[in-house]
Structures are given as structure tokens and as C-alpha cells.
Amino acid sequence: MKIKLGISLVLAFLVFIFISQNTEFVRVEFLSWSVEMTIVLLVFIILGIGIIIGWLLNSYLRFVRNRKQVKTQVALQAKESAKQEAADVAMQGDKQAHG
């Protein structure tokens, strides 16, 4: 617990230093859109966009992986069901032949 607190305090201190040293304004242009903002704000906006992209990509990859697992399970269940039906038919045939 103390390690996490220590790391958090060090990171907060580094963020404070970063903010205090990067207060200059920069002009950001994207397509026909243009705006002036501080470097710190630009970095945090880009960080936020990166976090959102990572979260969405992770969710999509988890969805694809789960969908593959479900398809595999359905295929295995279909095989098992077909085997069981074949065994049931064979047993019915044996009962009728002996009965």
C-alpha cells in the first residue's frame, strides 16, 4: 500500500513539473479547423484520445475472441449431439432387431 502511495506521489509531482514547464501556447491545425491551446492541454487531449482508442480496440478484440470461442463451442456441441443421435439410432435398431 505504501509503495502505491509513493509511486502516486512521485507521478503527481512529475505531472506538476510538466504542467508548470509547458504553459506556452501552440497553434493546432486539423483539416480546416485551427485552435490555439497550451501544450499541456494538447498533451492531455491526445492522451485521452489514446485511452479511448485503446479501450475501444480492447473491447473489440475481446468481442472477436469471445465470438470465436462461442462458435467453437457451438460446433463441438453440434458434433456431440450428432454422435449422441447416431448412438441413439443404433441402440433403437439393436432393440428392434433383438426384440
Order of alpha helices (4+ residues) and beta strands (2+ residues): alpha-beta-beta-alpha
